[in-house]
Amino acid sequence: MPVKNRFAELQAEITAWRRDLHENPEILFETHRTSALVEEKLKEFGCDEVVSGIGRTGVVGVIKGKSDTAGKVIGLRADMDALPIPEETGAEYASNHAGNMHACGHDGHTAMLLGAAKYLAETRNFRGRVALIFQPAEEAIGGARIMVEEGIMERFGISEVYALHNAPGQPEGKFLTTPGPLMAAVDTFHIHIKGQGGHAAMPHETRDPVMAACGIAQAIQTIVSRNHYALDDLVVSVTQIHTGSADNVIPDTAYINGTVRTFDKGVQAMVIRRMQAIVDGHAASYDVEAELDYEVGYPATVNDPDKTTFAAEVAREVAGENRVLAEAGREMGAEDFSYMLEARPGAYLFLGQGDSAGLHHPDYDFNDEVAPVGASFFARLVEKAQPLRQGAEMEQA
């Protein structure tokens, strides 16, 4: 792969950073050690500005190009948080925090962006500035949303923003993306049912929440099969039903939980409306009380078409013409980078890491061999977007 020579030289150092992060995983906003390490490295590299405490534990580093009086500010983002999953890799650098591990490769994302930061601070072969965004809490709470709400785009003058995510099962070093919608919006629903329990031999004296839960869970599936256009992507999945404690007791309560994935806000609104009607109707039918708590989560991740085309061009320079799939299609997973793409145009790409355990699996581990590819992509994107000589490309190091 034609990665920059400097990143081949930096690979051992990037790997060391990544494995240190892997050994010390931190979840959600509790990325105190990780954030401190990032801040220390950015200052060591000579970033012109390093600001911590954005989005609670987020860090932003700014590097000025050799000509920063003209040109825009490009944002590059890496997520830092781990997951509450016990690790089973058996690696010598396995998690030393029992119950937590980097099961999604955010340690690799952080290390790749640190590698790009070191190179860009050394060379500065670009106009304008680059803002390196290290974000906590991607996995559950939406650290990207909080950073955007705290005004990072305006504070640092960011005009466009990009991110990478590793992709297990895809060929090592291959880039995948698509213009427009890439990943789905993700919502969560909770349904609390209250009836009247009693002896299972005397169901006529009860108001059975178990039967109501079964009816609601089945009826919810008709939202997909009967209430939306078949070519509009939609997933409604019931993932939990909790009720009862004994074979001869009808319980007082039941609980249903699940997820909804959509791309279109109109489809999302229809799901909310129909789910409420189903819950209310079944509550009346089964003579129970039922309450729907519908949580709207991350919005759909939507790539700007022009920025995606540009990012794919950069990826081809780094990985080769045949190792970039620029029309990969969309998927039903979700990503809080969507908030940054709502605030500024940009693109989100996947980077293949070869055969490995899947994301969020206890045997997952980031492939250090692809780190120079990702770091080279970030650096080349900045140089290509804002060459020092307008209309002319700078030589690659």
N, C-alpha and C positions, 0 to 999 in steps of 0.2 A: 504494500500500500504506500502511495507517495505522501506519507505524512512528513511534516517538517522535520529536518534533521535534529533540530534542537529538542524536539519531544522524544525522539529516540534516545537522546542523551539523558533526558529527564525521567525516563520511564522508571528506573529504580527508585528515584526519589518520590515520584507520584505513587508508586506501589507502596512504599513505606508509609506515606501519609494515609493511604486508603486502608491499609491493614491496621494501623493505629486506630483509625476511626471505627473499623469493624470490631476491634477488640473492646471498644468503649462506647457501645451504642447508647443513645439517649432518645427518649420518645417525646413526641408533641412539642411543647414549648420548653421542655426541660433540657434543652441542648446547650447547657452552660459550658461544659468542657469543650464540646465541639465548636461552639461559637468563639470561645477564647482562643482555641487553636487557629481558627480561620483568621481572626483579627490579628493574632501574632504574625502569621505568615504574610498577610497582606502588607503589614507595616514593614516586615523584613524585606519584602520584594521592592519596596519603595513606592507603593501606591500614593497618589497625591492627596487622597482623602480616605479615611477609614472611619465609618460610623457604625457603632454597635447599638443594641437595644431598640432597633426598629422592628415592629411586630413582636415585641417582648424580647425575643432572643435572636432576632435576625441581624445580619451584618451586611453592609454595603461598602464596597471599595470602589474608588474612582481612579482611573488612569487617564491622564491627558496624552493625546498624541503629540507628535513633533510640531504640528500646527493645530492648536486647539482653539484659535480665534474664529475659525469657520468650521462648519460641519455640525453634525447632530450628535446625540448621545444614544448609544446602542446599549440596551440592557441584556445581560446574559444571566440566566437564573439557574441555580442548583438547589435542590432540597436537601436538608441535613438530617431529618429525623428517622429513627428506627421504628421497629414494631414490637409489641408485647408478645413475642413468640419465642419459646425456648429453642435454642440452636442445636442442630444435630449434624453439623458439617464435619466435626472432628478436626477442623483445621487448627494448626498450631497458634493461630491468631484468633481463635474463636472467642465469642463474647465472654467477658468476665463479669457481666451483669446478668445474673440468673433471671431468666424469663424474658429478657429483651435481646433482640438481634437485628442486624441490618439484613432483613429478608427481602428488601425491594431494591437494593443497589444504590441507595442514597449516599452511602459512603463513597462509592465510585463516582457518582455525579459531582460530589463536593471535591474529590481529588482531581477530577478532570478540569473543573473550573479553576482550581488553585494552580494547576499546571499552566493553563492558558493565561492566568493572571501573571505568573512569573515571567513567561515569555513576553507578554505585551508590555510589562513594565521595563523589561530589558531593551526591547527593540523600538517600541513606540512608532512603528512604521504605518501610521494612519493619521488622518485628520480628526478633529473633534475629540470626543471622550467616549470611554466605555465604562458602564456601571455594572459591577459584578455583584449580583444579588444572591446572598446565601440565606435561604428561607427555612424556618422551622415549621413543624406541624402541618405537613402536607397530608398525612395519612388519615386524619379524622376531623380536625377542627377548621382547617382552612387558613393556614398562616399567610398564604398569598392574599386572601381577602383583607386580612388585617393590615398587612403591609401597604396594600393599595389604599385602604381607608385612611391610613396614617399619612398618605400623600407622597409615597416615594417617587411616583412618576413625575409629579410637579417639583418636588424638592431637588431632584437630581436632573431634571430636564430631559427625562427619557422620552424618546420619540418612537422607538420600536423595541421589541423584546423577543428573545428566543430562548429555547430550552431543549435539552436532550433527555431521553429516558432509555435505559438499556432494555433489550428485548430478548429474553431467553427463547431458544428454539429457532431464531433467525440466524443466518450465516454470519460468522464473526466479521465485524467491521462493515456490515451492510446497513445503509440508511433507508428508512421507510417513513413516508409522510403522505399527506394528501391535502389539497386545498379545501377550504371550507370546513364543515363539521368533521371532526376527527374522533372525538370521544363524547360520550353521552353526559347529559345532566343526571345527577343521582339524588333521589329523594328517599326518605325513610318514613314508613307508616307504623303506627302503634294503635291497636284497637283493644280497648279495655271493656270487658263484658261483665256485667253484674246481674246475677239471677238470685235464686233462692235454693240453697242446697237441701239435702235431706237423704233419707235412706234410699238406696238404689232399688230396693224391692217395692218402693212406693213412689214412683216417678210422678204420679198424678198430683202429689202434694208438693211438688217442687216447680221451679221455673228454671229449666235446665240450660246453663250457659255452655255446656259441652256441645249440645246439638246446634245451638246458635253459632258457636265458633266454627263448626264443620260447615254449616250452611254459608256463612260469610266467606270462609276460605275458598269454597268452591265457586261461589258467585263472583268473587273478585276476578277469577280467571276469564269471565265473559267480557270484561273490559277490553282485553286484548282480542278475543275471538269474535266479538259482536259489536263493539262500539268504536272501532277505529279502522281507518283505511289500511288494507293489508300491506301496502307498500311503504307505509310510514313506520319506521323502526320504533318498537315499544316493547319493553319487558316489564312485567309485573310478577314478582316472585314472593310468595309467602315462605318465610325462612324459619319461623318459630311459632309453635302453638304450645302454651303452657297452661295446664289445668289439672286439677284432681290430685289425690294422694292415696286413694285406696280403691279396691275393686268393688266395694259395696257401699260407696258414698258418692252421691252426686254433689259436686262442689258448688260453692257460692259464686265463684268467679272463673274467668278464662281470659287469656291474653294472646293476641296475634301480632306478629311483627313481620316486616318484609321490606323489600326495596322496589323502587320504580326507576326505570331508565328511559329517558326520552331525549330527542334532539329538538323538537319543536315546542314552543311555549303554548301553542294552541292545544296540542296533544296533551301536554302536562296539565293544563287547566281542565280538559275533559276528564282526565283520570281522577283528579281531585273531586270534581263534581259527581262523577259516577260512583266513586268509592264512598262518598258521604251518603248518597242515596241508597246504596246497598246496605251500608251499616244501619242507617235509620230504618229502612224497610224490614230488615231481618230482626231488628230489635222489637219492632211492633209485632211481627209474625210469631216470634218465639216468646213474647211477653217478658223481655228482659230489658235492662238498660245497657246501652252500648255507646261508647265515646270514641271517635276517631281523632287521633293526634297525628297530623300530617306535617312532616318536617321537610321543607324545601331546602335542598342541599346545594352542592356545587353545580353551577350552570354547565351547559355543553361547552366543550373545548373547540373553538372555531378558529381555524387558521386563516389569516389574510391571504387571499390567492396570490397577489403579487409578491409578498414577502416569502411565501412558500416556494414559489418558482425560483426566487433568488437563493433561498437556503438550499434548495435541491442542486442548483448550479455549484454552490460552494462545496456541497457534499461530493459531487462528481469530481471536482478538482482533488479532493482529499482521498476518496476511496476508489475512484474509477467509474467510467460511464456505466458499466454493467452491474455496479454494486449500489445503485440508488434506485429505489422504487418510489416514484413521485406521485403515483396514483394508487396508493395501497388500500384505499377504502377506509371506512370508519368502523369503529368497534364500540361495544357497550360499556367498557370500562370508563372510569371518571378520573379527573385530575384537577386540582385547584389552581393550576396555571391558567385555567379558564378565566379567572378573575383578572389576571394581568393582560390576557388577550382581549378582554372586554374594555380595558382601560387604554390599551395601545395596540396598534397592528403588529403582527409578528407571526411566528411559526413555532410549532412543537414537532420534534422529530424523534423517531425511535432509532436506536443503534444496536444492531444484532450482536449478541455476545456468545453465539454458538450454542451447543448442546449443554444444558444445565437444568437443574431443578427449576420449577416455575417460580414466579414472583409470589411472595408471601408464604413460601414453603420453608419448613425448618431446615432443609438441606440445601437451600439456595446460597450461592456465593457469587459475587461480582467477578467477572473475568478481567484480570488486570491487563491482559494483552490488548484489549480494545481501548484502554485509557488514552494512549497517545493519539488514536484516531479521533476520539471525541474532543480532546484538548486542541488538536490541530484544526478541527472544524470550527471551534469557537474563535480561535485566533485568526484563521483565514477569513472568516465571515466579517470580522471587524476591518481587516485590511482591505478586503475587496469592496466592502460597502463604502469606505471612505479612504481611497488611495491618496497619498500625499500629493501626487500630481494629478489634478483633475482629468479624468478620462484615460489615465495611464495606470497600469497595474504595477505594483512594486514587486521586485524579485522576492521569491520565497527564500527564507533563511535555510 
